[in-house]
Each structure stands twice: as structure tokens, then as C-alpha cells.
Amino acid sequence: MTLPAPRWDLSNVYPGLESNEYQSAIKSLKEKIESQEAFFNQNAALMGVDAPLPKLAEAMGQLIEGFNAIYDLSGTMRAYLNSFISTDSHNTTAMRLQSEFEQANVRLQKLGVRFSVWVGELAPHLPEMIQADSTVAAHAFILKETAEQSKYLMTAAEEALSAELNLSGANAWSKLQGTLTSQLTVDFELDGKTQKLPMPALINLHSHPDADVRKRAYAAEMDAWQTAREPLAACLNGVKGTVNTLNRLRGRTDALHGALDQARIDRPTLEAMLGAMQNSFPVFRRYFQAKACRFGSEKLAWWDIFAPTGKTGRSYTFEEAREFICAHFHEFSPEMADFARHAMQNNWIDAEQREGKRGGAFCMGLPLVKESRILSNFDGSLGQVSTLAHELGHGFHNSCIYQAGKTAMQRNTPMTLAETASIMCETIVKHAALEQVSDPQEQLAILEVSLIGHAQVIVDIYSRYLFEKEVFERRANAELSADDLCDIMESAQKATFGQAVDERTLHKYMWTWKPHYYYAGLSFYNFPYAFGLLFGTGLYAIYQQRGADFVPDYKNLLASTGEDSAAGLADRFGINIHTSKFWEDSLSVIAAEVERYCAL
């Protein structure tokens, strides 16, 4: 199950962690931050609300340009350092340099707060300032949003203290979770010999074609998390406790309040989407029961949720995965296919499974070189091919933004819209693959991969939303034990998977290894995936109607995801996300897949 796969190359960014080029970069970052601080201090008297509007607009334009340059540099450095830490948690040099970088970044956070407060004070004058300066005008959306969000800031001194304490608080807890989960290994018998598997490789065995392997891997995983549950519970309590405290002091209604603002949607939109998702559970339970029947059971065991069906003997080499993806991308857009081929041929992807590497998959942008890097844990399965397509979608999204010449502040895309291109790319590959096969067993295998993904994003994501919501609510009163967290997770899974999945086999330790729960700056990193799936599905339906004429508008949408609300961008395509109908229509497309699956 662990096939040869590439590692990424970032030598065109900096030659090495201890290179002169990297040292120059950290020096430059500190100097740019100092220069921005000096600008604030030296011009404080000229930046009051009573100053002449032309002067205020000019000062704001200069500050925006300064922040954009700093964000490009810091974003590139952050991604560069993360490329080492996410693939080798034993790399102490990278960790030391990351700590130094984070110290500088605290000063940047303080400057960001100072800027936000100032923009909030000038909110009544923003329309006139936008008219007076071209740089200010180009950043009108983010400035208006900043002014609105400035209402939820503590005092400047409190925000500064929070930023400094975060390094030894929530951020430290998050790092500990990443280190513990990436370094945990399990001795496991596979292919007739005992191997020491890192947790990502063990978790990937969920999709192994052999039922005995899947069941043993599930049992081994449960035992492994049992050994690490106490420190991981401490990590989660630390992160969620911090978020609750800061939300209260900042005047947030609850933890969801800030997450919705970050996602650029409102509660009615979320409620409409969640309501449609909940109403779709019977459809997904029908799928789970049909799958259980294929395995000769009334209910689906958890270790069979990711199991392949149909013709499952095919295992892709990384090169075969590349050709498969590029061929199908080409049918949608030759430009997108060229992008994917360039990324895979130029070592933008770290796909090898190994000890010390974090699980899952992600894509990160490198703004100074206008490239992306993708992490995955490739095992040759069709599911991992789909994951590669998903992450390449993120990379294509970045490419559209870079090509459009968007600044760092204009690129600030919410999670809800960040999943649009990735879901589209998965959908493109799946539909193209289905059209090219006539064998029912091959169709079944493709549909299985698709429905596994859909079930994760609709049913399992809803359970993660319920879990996180209850954790936040209960953490406000007291710390939660590992048993508490397991109970909450199982309760959430029962509420969503229902009777279709054997409740004796639920994954009570899902909270231990999902890094999304451990980001203090990004709570509820779950419902945006559902938004992305259903929004992307709706866009794909429009593409099927319009054909090639859709692609330029779609690229423009991707280039603009940092400059409008989700509702505003959806309105470009005649989509109303505030009503249940749009979400129900997208879910009906998935329901048709379930019907086709059950009929095969």
C-alpha cells in the first residue's frame, strides 16, 4: 500500500533552511515590519480622524502597500518552514527557525490590530477615501470588512498581549498535537510481514481491499490513540479554552460568530445549508445500508466506510495518477491540465508516506514565486488519486489569483470559497472517468470513491460540526476529559450516521488526529467543506449547461474569491445561497449518484 511517490522541492524559494538567502529573508521581514511600525509612529499625528481626507487616503494607500509586501514575504516564509515541519516533525532546525519567525510575526499581528482599529475609526470616511486614492479603491472590500470586524477587538494592549501569549499557549498546544500524531507509529502485519507504519499509512488502510486488513487496522488505530489520548485531550482543552476566552473578551456571541464572519456567510445561510444536509441523511443511510449488504451485513462497520467495491484490483503509480488527472482536466480546460502537469513534473507535491510526516493532505501558496506546494499521503488507491485532484484544484485556484495580479490583501479567501476549485476538480475527474467506462463493476468502483467523499463531507462533516459546537459549549464551564471528548464524538456520529452504521464500531477518537480542531485562529474548520462541495456541485451543473463558455467566468470567480462575500460571488451565477433550494438541488445531484450506486 505504500508505493514510490515524490517529495516536494522548494529550493527555488530558498536553497536551504540555513542558507544565506533564508537568513536575508528573515532579516528583510524584520526590517519591513520595523519600517511599517515607524510609519505608524511617525505619522500618528497626521492620521487622526480630523486630518485632511487626501492625507488620510495617501497614508492608507502607503500602509496597504507596505502590508502587502510584508504578507507576501511572511506567507512565503511560513509555507517554506511548514514544508519541512509537516513532512519531518523531528527537524529541530526547522522548528527553531519557525519559532524565530513566529516571534517576528507577533509584531506583524500587533501592527495588523493597529491598522484594523484605525480603519474602524475612519469607517465614516472610507467612501471618500476610496474615491481619493487608487490603492485604497482597489482594496475597498477588505477595508470595509476590516472596519466592520474592528468592533470585535479588545484594546490594543490586550490584543498585543494575546498575540505574545499565543506562542506559548494555543499555538504551542497545536504544535504538540501535530508532533504527537506525526511521530506515533504502529507495528502492523501487512503482506505477510510486520511493518512499523506511521499513523497516516495506518489510517489509509481504511480503504484496503481486504476486509481483515481494514478491521485489524481499525483495532490497531484505536489502541494507538488510546495511548496518546490524555496529552491530546489537554491540547484540545488548551486550544478551545483560549478561543472561548478571547471570544468573550472580544464581544463575540459565541465561537460560531467569528467562524461565520471568517467564512463570509451569515447564520441564515449556514442554517439553510445544514437543514438541507440533515434532510439528506436518509439518502446517505440508504447508501450505507446498500454498501453493508455488499459485505453481507445489515449495518456498515466503521472500518468498511472507506472500503472499495467493484473492480478494486487497480493500483495507480504516481505517474499513472498524473496522466489520469491531466487527461480529465484537459476536457474541462487545457490550461488547468497544463497547470497540473507542470506541478507534478516540477516536484510541487510531497506524496510519499513516511514516519514523522503529518497525515491528510493540503495545498499552500508561495506568493513570492507564485507557485503552490501540495502534501498528500499517496497509496495508489483511486481515493488518493481523487485527493490529488482535489489539492491540485487548490493549486489552480492559487494560480488564477496570481495570474490576475491580486495583492496579498486581495487574496484573503474564506474557507467556504477556498474549497470551490478543489471540489470542482474532483467532480471533473469523477464524471469524466464514469463516462469512459462501461463495465458496471468499474462504474461501481468510481461511484464508491465519489460517495465515500460525499458522505464524509455531508454526513461526517456534520458530525464534526456537532462535536465542535458541543465541545465549545461545555469547555466554557470546565475542562473536558478524554472520555468526555470520546462520548461527544460518538454521540455526534450516532446523530448523523444513524442506524446505518454499527454504533459498536464508531470512531470515538476522530478528535485526536484531525488537526482542524486544534487551530485557535480557525474554529469550525468543517462546515466550509460542505459549502464547497455543494457550491462546487452547483457550479458544475451550470458548466454542464454552458460548456466551454463557463470556464472564463469560473476563472474570474476564482481570482476574485478574496474580494466579495460568498453570497455576492454566488450571485454572479444566479445562485441564491440564502434559501434551502440551492442546497437541496445540489444534494439531489448526489442523491442521483446514490440511486445509480444502489442499482448496480
N, C-alpha and C positions, 0 to 999 in steps of 0.2 A: 504493500500500500504506500510505501514511501519511494517515489520514483525520482530519478535525477531531475532537478529543476534549478533554474538560475538564481543567482544572488544579484542584488542591485549594485550599481556603480554610481557613486556621487563624486568621483574625482574631478569632474568638470566644475563642481561647485567650489570645493576646497580640496587640495591634494591629500590632506590628512588632518587628523584631529590636532596634531601638534605642529602643523605646518606654519610657515611664516604668513601664508595667506589667511589662515584662520585667525591667527593672532592679530593680524591687521584688521580683520573684520570685527573682532570683539572690541578692539581699540576704537575703531570708527563708530561702532554702535554707541559706546560710552560718550564719545565726543559729540555725536549728533544729539544725544539726549541732553548733554550739558548745554549745548547751543540752544536747544528748544527751551530749557529751563531759563537760560539767560534772557531769551527773548521775552518770556513772560515777565521776568523780574524787571527788566529794563523798560518795558512798555506798559507796566501796570497802570501808571497814571493816565496813559492815553487810551486805555481800553475800558474805561468806565462807561456805564450806560448813557452818560451825558456827553460823551465825546462826539465829535462830528461823524456822521454816518460814513462819509467816504474814508475817513481814517480807520474806523472800525472794520469796514469791509476789507480794506487793504491789509490790516493786521490779521483778520481771519483767514484771508487768502494765503498769506505767508505761513501761518500756523498749519493750515491744511497741507500745504506743500511739504512742510517740514515733517509732519506726522506721516505722510505717505512715504517719504524716503526712509524714515525710521522703520515703519511697518514692513516695507519690502525687505529691508536688511534683517530685521529681527525674525520675520516669518521664515526667511530662507535659513537662517542660523538655527532656529528652533527645529525645523524639519531635518536639517543636516544632523544635528545632535540626536534627534529621535531615531534617525535611521540606524544608528549604532546601538542605542539602548533598547529599542524594540526588537532587535534581532540578536542581541547578546547582553543579557542583564548582568553578566559577570564583568562587563567592560568598565572598570573603575575609572579609567581616564575620561571616558565619555561622561560618566556620572559627575566627576569633579568639574568638568567644563560646563556641564549643564547647570550645576549649582552656581557657578560664576555667572553664567548667562542669566539665570533667574534673578540673581541679585541686581543685575543691571535692569532687568525687566520690571522689577518692583518700582524703580524710579520712573519708568515709562508709564506704568499703571497710574502712579500718582499724577503724572502730567495729564493723562487721559481724563482723570477725575476733574482736575483743574479746568481743563478745556470744556468738559461737559457742563460744569457749574456755570462757566462764563457764557456758553451758548444758551443755557437755560435763562440766565439773566437778560440776555439780549433777544429772547424769543419774540417780543412785540415788534422788534425792528428787523427781524430776519427777511421779511418780504422786500423791504427797501434795500437791504444789504445784498440780497440775491440779484437785484437789478443793477447794483453798482459795481460788481466785480465778477469777472468770468469764472474764476476758480471757485468762488463761493456758489455761483449759479450751477456749476457742474456737479456740486455736492449738495444740492438743495434737499434731496430726500433724506440723506443721512443726517443733515443738520437739523431738520425738523424733528426727526426721530430722536436725536440726541437731546434736543430741548425738552421733548415730552418725557423721556426717560430720566432726565435730571431730577425730576420730582422724587425719584426713589433712591436718592443718595444720602448717606449720612453726612456729617460735617467733613470738611476736608481733612482735619486731623484724624478723625475716626476712620475714614477711608484709607488714609496713609498707613495707619496702624494695622488695619485689616490686611492690607497688601503685604506688609512685612511679616505679620504673624502667619499668613497663609503658607509661607515657605516651610515653617516647622509645624504647621497644623494640617489643614486639609490636603495640601499638596504632598506632604510627607506621607500621609495615610494612603493617598492614591499611588504613590511610588511603591510603597510597601506591598500593596495588593498586586501590582504588576510584577514585582520581584518574586514574591512567593509563588504566584501562579505560573510564571515562566520557568522557574527553576525546579518545580515539582516534577518528578519522573516516576514511572511505574514499571516494574518488571512484568512483562506480559508475554504469554506464549502465542506466537503467530507464525504461521507457515512452518510448523514443526520445530521451532526453536524459540527460546526465551530471549526477548529483546527488552532493553531499557528504553521505554518510549516516553518522550516529553508529552505533557498533557495535551497540546494541540493535536498531536498524532493519535493519541488515545481517543480524544473526542471525535476525530474524523472517522474512527471505526464505527460510529453510529450508522454510517452508510455502507458498511461492508456487506457484500452479498451473502455471506454465511451467517445464518441466524445465531449459531452458537458463539461465533466471534462477537457479534453485536451484544448478546446477553452477557458474556463474560466481561466485555469492555465496559458495559454499564455498571456491573458489580464492582469492577476494579476502580472505576471512576468514583463511585460512591464511597468506597473505602479510602481513597486518596483524599477526597475533600473532607472526610471525617477527621483526618489527621491535621488539617490546616484550618478548620472552621473557626476556632477561637480567635486567632490573630486576624482572620478575615472579617469576623464579626466586629472586632474592635475597629478595623479600618472603616467599615461601613457606618458604624456609630459615630466615628470621628467626623466623617465627611457630612453625613446628614445632620448631625448636631450643629456643625458650623453653618450650614446653609439655613437651617431654621433660625438660628440666632441672628444672622445677617439679614434675613428677610424681615424679621420682626423689627429690627432697628431701622431698616430702610423703608418701612411702611408698606411692605407688600401684604396683600390679602392672605396669601399662602404660597407654598412652594410652586404651585402651578402658575401663579400670576406671572412671575418672571419668565418662566419657560414659554408661556404663550406669547409674551412680548418678544422674546428672542426668536420665536418661530414666525412672528409677524402674522398671527391669526388671533381671532377673538374666541371667547368661550362658546358662543352660539355655533361657530364653525366646528370647534372641537366636539361639541355635544352632538351636532348633526352627524359628523363622521363616526363617532363612537356608537351612536344609536344604530346607524346603518350596519356597522361591523357586528354589533351584538345580535341584530336581527338575522345576520348571515350565518350565525353559529350552527343552526340545524343543517345547512348545506355542507359545511365543513365536517360535521359529525357524520353525515352520510358518507362522505369521502373516507373518514377514518374507519367507519364500520365496513365499507367495501374493501378497504385495504386489509383489515383484520381477517375478513373472510378469505382473502387470497392466502393468508398464512394459517388458515384453519382454526381461527379463534373468533369468539363473539366480540371481544374487545381488543383494542390495539394496545400492546405493551409499549411502554415508553421507548424501549430500545429498538422498536420496529417503526417508529415515526419517520425516521430518515432512511429506512431500508429501501433499496431499489427494487423495482419489479420490471417485468418484461424481459427483454434481452439485455442481460446485465454483464455479459462477459467482456464487453468492450472496456478497455482501459486506455486512456489517452496519454501519449507522451506530451511533454510541454510543447514540442514543435507541432504535433497534431492539433493540440488545443489552439495554438496560434492560427493555423490555417483554417480551422473550423470557424473561429470567431471572425477572422478577417473576411472570409468568403461571405458570411451572412451580413456583416456590417456593410459590405460593398453594395449590397442590394438596396440598402437604405440610403447610404451616402458614400461615394468613393472617397471623399475627404476623411470620413470617420474611419474607414478601413485603412487608409494610409496612415492615419494617426496611430491606430492600434498596432500596425505592423512596425512602425518606427519605434514605438515604445518597447515592444517585445524584442526587437532586434538590437536595441541600443541599451539593454540592461537597465531598464527603468523598473523592473519587477524583481522582488525577492520572494521567490515561491517555494524555496526549499524548507522542509520541516526539519527542525533541529532543536536540541536542548538549549535552553536559555532564550529562545525566541518566543515572543508573545503569540497567543492564539488568535484566531479570527482573520480579518482582512481589513485593510483601509487604504485610502489614497491620500497623499499630501502634496500640496503645491510648493514649488520652489520659484517664487516670483522673480528673483534676480536673473535666473537663467530661463524663465518662462517654460518650465518643464514640471512634470509630476513624478512621483515615485509611488509604487504600489507594493503593499505587503500582502501576501496570501500564504496559505499552507497547502500547497498543491499535492494531491494524492492520485491524480489520474482519473478520478471519477467525473461523471457528467455534471454532478453538482458543483465540483470545483471549477469546471470549465465555465459554468454559469456564473460562479463567483468572480472569475477573472473578467468576464464580460461586464459584470456589474461595476467592478472597480475601474475598468477602462472607461466606462461611462463617466465616472467622476473625473478621470483624466481629460476626457474630451471636453467636458464642461469647463475645466480649468483652461484648456486650450482656446475655447471660444472667447472666454473672458480676456485672456492675454492678447489674443488677436485683435480684439476690439479696443485695446489700449486703455482698459479700465484701471484706475488707480486703486491703491490698497483699500481706501475707504469706500470706493465704489464696488469693490469685490466682496464686501461683507455679506455673504449669502446665508440666510437662515437654514436650519436643518430641514425644514419642510420642503424647501425648494432645492436643497443640495442633493436630494435623492431622485430628482426628476430624471436626469440623464442616465443615471445608473439603472433605474428601473426600465427606462426605455430600451437600453441596450440589452438587458436580459430578455425583454419581451421580443425584441427583434430577432435575437438568436433562436429563441424557442419557436416562434411562429415559422421562421424560415426552415428550421430543422423539421418541424411537423409536416410542412408542405412537401418535403423532399423524400419522405419515407412512406411506403405503402404497407409494409409489414405491420400488422396490428400490435405485435409484441414490441417492435421498435417504437411505434407511436406511444404505447403504454409506458415505456421507459422514459420518453421525453415528457409526457404528461405528468409522470410521477415526480420528476425533478421540479417541474413547474409548480405542482400543487404542494409539494413539500415547502417550497419557498413561500407560496401564498399563505399556507397555513401558519407558517412562522410569523409572517408579517401581520396577519389579521388576528389569528387566534392566540398565538403565543405572545405577540407584542401586547395584546390587550391584557393578558395575564401579567406581563411585566409592568404595565401601567397601573393595574390594580395593586400589585405588590408595592411599587414605589410610593403610591399615594398613601397606602396604609402605614408604610414604614415612616414616612414623614409625619403623619398624624400622631402615631404612637411615640415616635422619638421626641416629640415636643414635651412629653410628660416624663419619660425615663429612657435609659439605655435599653436596648433590646438584646436578649441573649441569642446565641446561635440557634437554640431550639425555637425561640420566638420567630426568628427570620425564616427558619425552615417551615414552621407552621403557616406563616403568612404566605410563603411561596406555594405550598401545597394547596392552600385554600383558594388562591388566585387561579391556579391551574385547574382545580375542580370546577370553578365558576365558568371557565372558558372552554375547556376540552370536554366537560360534561361526562356522561356515561359512556361515551365512545372510546375513551382511553381508560385502561385498567388503573384505578386510583391507587392500587398497591404498588405501582411501578412509577409513580410521578417523580419528577426530578426536583427534590426539595433543596438541592444545593445549587440550583441555577444561579442564585445570587452571588456565589463565591467567585465565579470566573468571568462573568460579564463585566467588562471594565466600565461600561456605561453608567453603572450605579455609583461609581467612585469619582466622578468628575464634579467637583464643587461648583465649577463655573457653568455647568450644563446639565441641569436636572431634567428628568423626564426625557431622556435620550431614547425614547421608544415610539411614542405616537407619531413623530415625524416620519418614521419608516412607513407606517400605514398611509399617511398623507402622500408620501412619494409614490407608493405603489398605485394607489387609486387615482392620483393626479396623472401619473405616467400612463396608466391604462386608458384614462380618458383621452389623453393626447394621442395615444397610439390609434384609438378609434377614429380620431379626426384625420390622422395621417392616412389611414386606410381609405378614407373618403376622398382626400385631396391629392394623394400621391406625392410626386416629387416637388410640387409647388409648396408643400408644407415645410420642407426642410429649411429654406432660408428664414422663415418666420420662427421656426423652432430654434435655430442657431441664435437669432436675435433675442429670443426669450432667455436662453442660457446665458448670453452675455449680459443680460440686464437683471439677473436674479438678486443683485445686491442693491438695486435702486428702486424697488417698489414693494408693496405688500403682496402677500400671496394672493389675496383677492384681486388686487389690481392687475397682476400678471395673468391670472386666470381669465380675467375679463377680456384680454386681448383675443382669446379664442372662443369667446361667448360662453364661458364656463362660470356658473354661479356656485361658489363653494359654501355659501351660507345655508343652502337648502339640502335636505336629505336626498333629493332626486339625483343629483350628480353622483353622490357616493353610492347610492343604490344601483344606478346604471353601470358604474364601474364594477361593482360586486357581481352584477348579473353576468358580466363577461366571464368572471371566474366561475360562477355557477354553471355556465355552459361547459367549461372545462371539466367540472366535476361530473356532469351528465355524460360527457364523452368518455371519461375515465371509467365510470360505472358500467357503461355499455360495452366496453372492450372485454 
